[in-house]
Amino acid sequence: RRSSDLVEAGGLEAFGITERELALMCASHSGTDEHVAVVRSIQQKIGVSEDRLLCGTHRPYHTPTYEAMLRRGEAPSPNRHNCSGKHSGFLAYALLHDTPLEDYIAAEHPIQQAILQTFADMSGVPEAQVHTGIDGCSAPVFAVPLYNAALAFARLADPTEFSTSRARACQRIVRAMLKHPDMVAGPERFDTEVMRLGAGRLVAKAGAEGYQSMALLPGALGECSPALGIAIKIADGDLGKRAAPLVALEILRQLGALSEGEIAQLPQFAPRPVLNWRKIEAGELRPVFKLVREA
């Protein structure tokens, strides 16, 4: 089996990738000018240009950035895509292993096979049982039971059962995300804000269609508490991102991972009124579940 991820295979050292750049490789970023500058730095170090990216284009998630682009007549480009950091990481892996760049998103490409192997190892689902599809950024995407997705995040936070090289890679990835939460998402987004608030206790990473994953690090719930993985899927796809952050924050509250005072610092993701177009309160968004610990 090929050494199964860029970090584990020594790619950071080979290209001089910084922790900030690594955090962006783990991101669904907002496409700000700062994000683009970090993506360009990665590409400069590995010796590729933006036109190598196969992620497509979309308007930046960060509205002020998009409005500034409109004023100066700048069209969205692949580097503004929320997955441009990940795709730059794909290219870095391909270059490190001297494999083709042209079709790096093909399911049979060595980088995608390596990712599948790693994901299967982390989630505890055999490769043949991992369902695959095509992501919004055109790369392969995987479907497994929520339990296994949560298990993967728990193992990311506490990789001690793996080899020394795998454990060290996981620790470096978590450290990069914790130190640079602004790279993982962006201004006013849940992943960035909750990681800042958690101050080293948790990592968070959203996905498309109402998907949200988090990991609590060992000790986050008290002395000697184990790592804990959390995976959420909002059935209707959560257009507008109203539900997943609300549910995630309530889970953290019920677990005791965040205090009431800390949660009060994120009112935009907490229970809140629903206003109509005349700003009249018409209802409220609030969680209506209680976590149950299975025996």
N, C-alpha and C positions, 0 to 999 in steps of 0.2 A: 504493500500500500504506500502511495505517495505521502510524504509529510503533508498533513492535511489542513493547514491553514497558513496564511501569510506570516502571522506572528510566530507560530510554532516553527516555521521553516527558516526563520532568520531574516525575513524580508525587511523588518524595521532597521536592522543593522546594515543590511546590504544597500538600502536606499537612503539611509539617514532620516527615516520617518519619525517625526516627533509625536509625543503623546497627544497634542492638540490635533494633529493630522490623523492619528489613529482614531480619535473620538469622532471625527467627521466621517471616517470610513464606516462607523457604526450607526450613522445618522439617517433620519429622514429630515433633512435640514430645510430651513425656510427660504433659502436662496438670497440671503442678504449679501451685500457687498463683501462683508467679512467672510462669510462662508465661501464665496467665490474665490476670494484671495487665498484661502487655505487650500481649496481644490486645485487652484493653479500651482500652488507651491508643491503639492504632491506630484502633479503632472510634470513639472519642471524637473523634479528629482529623479523621476523614473524615465524621463526622456520621451514623453508622448504629448500630443496636442489634443485639444478639446474635441476635434473632429473624429477622434478614435472612439468616443463614447457612443454606446448604442442604447442609451436610456430614453432618447426622445427629448422633447421639450414641453414645458408648461409654464404658466405664469408663476412667479415666486409666491409662496404662501404668505410672505410678509408684505402686507398691503402698502405700507409706506415705501418700501423698496420698489414695488411694481409701479406705484404712482410716479416716483422719481424717474424710473425708466421711461415711462410714457412721456414725461416732460422733455426728456433729452432724446427721444426718438429711438431708444434702444429696444430691440426685440428680444424676447426670451431666447436663451441659448441652452445647450445641454448642461453647461456648468451651473445654471440656475436650477436645474432639476433636483428634486429633493434627494435623489439617489446617486448624484454625481460622485460623491465621495466613495460610496460602495463600488461603483463601476470603475473608478480610478484604482481602487484596491484590487479589483479583478485583473485589471491590466498589469498592475505591479506583480501579482502572482504569476501571470502568464510570462512576463519578462524574466522573472526570477527562475522559472523552470524551462525557459526557452520553448514555449508552446505558442501556437498561432494567436495573433491578436484579433484577426478579422472576425472570428465567430465565437468570441469568448462567452457569449450568453447561450450558446447551444447546449442542450442538456448533456450531450455526449462529450463536451469539451473537458479536458482534464481539471480545470478549475471548478467547474460545476459538479463534476464527479467527486472531487475532494470535499466540496461543501456538503454534498449529500452524505458522504461518509461521516463527516464531523457531526452533522445534524443528527444523523441516526445514532451515533455514539452518545451524544449529549442528551437526546430525548428518550433513549431506551426503546426506540422503534426500529426493527430491522429495515435495512434499506429497501427491500422489496415491498414492504408494507407502508412506506411513506408515499402518500398520494402527491403527485406533482401537477402543477399547472403553470400558467404564464402570468407573471406579475405585471403591474402597471408600468414598470420600468423595463419590461420585456425579458428579464432574467427568470429562470425557473423559480417557482415558489412552492412551498411544501405545506401539506395539511396532515395533521396528526391530532389525536384526542387532546382536549385542553389539559388533561392531567399530565400528558407527556410534554406538552409545551411548557407547562409550569415546572416540571422536573428539569428540563433543560436549563431554565433560568436559575433554579436552585443550585444546579451543578456549576453553572457559571459563577455564582457567588461563593460556592465552596467546592472547588474542583479536586479536593484531596484524594478522591478515589481513583483519579487518573494518573497517568505517567507524569514524571517531573516536568517534562517539556510541555505537555498539555496543561498542567496545572499552572505553570508559570505564564503561559500564553493567556489563559483565562484571567489570571490576576492582573496582568498588564492591561488587558482590555477593560476590565472593571475599573482599574485605577484611572485610565484615560477618560472614561465616561464620567467618573465622579469628579475629576479635576476640571473637566471642560464640558459641563452640561449645556453650555450655550452652543456648542458644536453639534450636540445630539439632536436638537430640535431648533429652537430659536426664541426670539422675544415673545413673551406672553403665552408660550405654549406649555402644555401640562408637563411633558417630560422634563424640560429644562427647569421649570419652576419647582416641581416636586423634588427633583434631585438637589437643587439648591437648598430647599427647606430641610430635606433629610440630612444634609451635612455629613455625607459619608456613610449613611446607614442603608441606602437603597439606590438601585438603578432602575430606570424606567425607559421603555421603548414602545412607542405606538406602532401600529400597522394599519393597513387599509381596511375598509369595510367594518369599522367598529371593533378592531382588535387592539388590545392593550396588554402588554406584559410588564412585569416588575420582578425584582429580586430583592429580598431583604438579606443583608449580609449577616454572617454569624455575629451574635451579640446585639443585634438591632432591637430585639424584644426583651432585652435584659441579659444579665451575665449568663454565659453558657447557652443562650438560645441558639438553635441551629439556623442555618440558612433556609430561606423559604422562597419558593417560586410562586408567582401569581400569574394566571392567564385568564383574560376576559374576552368574550366575543359578544357584541351587541347584535342581536339577530337581524335587525332591519338595516344594518350597515352604518348606522349612526351618522348620517349626512349632517354636517354642521358640527360634529364632535360635541354634542350636548351631553350624551349619556356616559360614554366610557370614562372620561375624567371624573365625573360625579360618582360613578360606581367604584372606581379605583380609590378615590379619596375616602369613601365610606368604608371600604375594606381595610385601608390603613388605619382608620379611626377605630374600627371594631377590634382590630388586632392589637391596638395600642402602640403601633409603630410611629404615629404622630399624635401629639397632644391636641386638646381642643384649642389651646392658644396658637399652636402652629397651624392648624387647619384654618383658623380664623384669618390667617395671612393670605389665604388663597380663596377669597370670596367668589371669584369668577368661576370656580369649579365646584363650589359648595352648593347646598340647596338654595334655591333662589326663585323669585317670582317670575312668571311668564307674563310679559306685557304685550298688549295688542298694538296696532299701529298708532293709536292715540295715547300710548303709554299708560293705559289703564290696566291694572292687574287683572288678568283673566284666569290665572291658575298658578301652579308652582311646579318646579322640578325638584323632586326629592327621592331618595332611595327608600325602598320598601322591603328590604330583605334583612335577614339575620344570619350571620355565619354560624354553622353548626359543625362542631368537631366530631368526626367519625371515630368510633372506638377502634 
